[in-house]
Amino acid sequence: IQCLIGRSLRAGVDRVALGERQITIDCDVLQADGGTRCASITGGWIALRLAVNKLMKAGDVVSDPLVDPVAAVSCGIYAGQPVLDLDYPEDSEAGVDGNFIMTGSKKLIEVQMSAEGSLFSRRQLNELMDLAEKGVGELVDAAKAATA
């Protein structure tokens, strides 16, 4: 999980602009289901944004190294229907579930899908991708508002 979170957050960072710095983001994933991993990635991005804001305010970083916000959502097929942000009971019974990590510009960082109880078609994958894109967009907007 540590590698997944780090890889996801780095995707939105211009490391040259950040310079030779290490920023530690501490995410306690106490129950490692898809939703908590996704929440940790999105929350980690918000923490990173706040840390970089502090560096910029102090003059330690000249230009903003965060080039594209990162967020993650879980989606699945529950009772035959595509669902965004499965809750625990839905996740437990979903025929298909997955995690989608994307940037604010809708670029994919990682997609992990599993057929838990039923197979899924390309059309269903596309439906889940559309839901994920919508959900990530909402999370990115909320993160921007919270860290402005």
C-alpha positions in Angstrom: 0.0 0.0 0.0 2.9 2.4 0.8 4.3 1.9 -2.7 0.8 2.4 -4.3 0.3 5.7 -2.4 3.8 7.0 -3.1 3.6 6.1 -6.8 0.2 7.8 -7.1 1.2 11.0 -5.4 4.5 11.3 -7.4 2.5 11.2 -10.6 1.3 14.7 -10.0 4.6 16.2 -8.9 7.3 17.9 -11.0 10.2 16.6 -8.9 12.7 19.0 -10.6 10.6 22.0 -9.4 10.4 20.4 -6.0 14.1 20.2 -5.7 16.1 17.9 -3.5 13.4 17.5 -0.8 11.7 14.6 0.7 8.1 15.1 2.0 6.7 12.3 4.2 3.0 11.8 4.0 1.8 9.5 6.8 -1.4 7.5 5.9 -2.7 5.0 8.3 -4.7 2.5 6.3 -6.3 0.5 9.1 -8.7 -1.5 7.0 -7.2 -2.1 3.6 -10.2 -2.3 1.3 -10.5 -0.4 -1.9 -12.3 2.6 -0.4 -9.7 3.2 2.4 -6.8 2.9 -0.1 -8.6 5.4 -2.3 -9.3 7.7 0.6 -5.6 7.5 1.7 -4.4 8.5 -1.8 -6.8 11.5 -2.0 -6.1 12.5 1.6 -2.4 12.1 0.9 -2.7 14.5 -2.0 -4.4 17.1 0.2 -1.6 16.8 2.8 1.0 17.1 0.1 -0.8 20.2 -1.3 -0.8 21.8 2.2 2.9 20.9 2.7 3.9 22.5 -0.6 1.8 25.6 0.1 3.8 26.0 3.3 7.1 25.6 1.5 6.0 28.1 -1.1 4.9 30.6 1.5 8.2 30.3 3.2 10.0 30.9 -0.1 11.7 27.5 0.0 10.1 26.5 -3.4 9.9 29.2 -6.1 7.3 27.6 -8.5 4.5 25.2 -7.7 5.8 21.6 -8.2 2.3 20.1 -8.0 1.4 20.0 -11.7 -1.8 17.8 -11.7 -3.9 16.9 -8.7 -4.4 13.3 -7.8 -7.4 11.5 -6.5 -8.7 7.9 -6.3 -12.1 6.3 -6.2 -13.5 2.8 -5.9 -16.2 1.6 -8.4 -17.9 -1.7 -8.9 -20.9 -3.6 -10.2 -23.3 -4.2 -7.4 -26.7 -5.9 -8.0 -25.9 -5.6 -11.8 -25.5 -1.8 -11.7 -22.3 0.3 -11.8 -21.8 2.1 -8.5 -19.3 4.8 -7.6 -17.7 4.7 -4.1 -18.9 1.3 -2.9 -19.6 1.2 0.8 -18.5 -1.8 2.8 -21.6 -3.9 2.4 -21.7 -3.2 -1.4 -18.0 -3.9 -1.7 -18.4 -7.2 0.1 -21.1 -8.3 -2.3 -20.1 -6.6 -5.5 -19.6 -8.9 -8.5 -16.9 -6.7 -9.8 -14.9 -4.0 -8.0 -12.0 -1.8 -8.8 -9.9 1.2 -7.8 -9.2 4.0 -10.2 -6.4 6.5 -9.6 -6.4 9.5 -11.8 -5.2 13.0 -12.2 -7.3 16.1 -12.4 -6.7 16.2 -16.1 -8.2 12.7 -16.4 -5.0 10.8 -17.0 -4.8 7.3 -15.5 -2.2 6.5 -12.9 -3.5 3.1 -12.0 -6.6 0.9 -12.6 -7.1 -2.3 -10.6 -10.2 -4.4 -11.4 -11.3 -7.7 -10.1 -14.1 -10.0 -11.1 -15.2 -11.1 -7.6 -18.4 -13.0 -8.4 -19.1 -12.3 -12.0 -17.2 -11.4 -15.1 -17.5 -8.0 -16.7 -17.5 -6.7 -20.3 -15.6 -4.0 -22.0 -18.8 -1.9 -22.0 -19.1 -2.3 -18.2 -15.5 -1.3 -17.8 -16.1 1.8 -19.8 -19.1 2.6 -17.6 -17.0 2.2 -14.5 -14.3 4.4 -16.0 -16.9 7.1 -16.7 -18.1 6.9 -13.1 -14.5 7.0 -11.8 -13.7 10.1 -13.9 -16.8 11.8 -12.5 -15.9 10.9 -8.9 -12.2 11.9 -9.3 -13.3 15.2 -10.7 -15.5 15.9 -7.7 -12.8 15.0 -5.3 -10.2 17.2 -7.1 -12.7 20.1 -7.0 -13.3 19.5 -3.2 -9.5 19.2 -2.6 -8.8 22.5 -4.4 -11.5 24.3 -2.4 -10.2 22.9 0.9 -6.6 23.9 0.2 -7.1 27.3 -1.5 
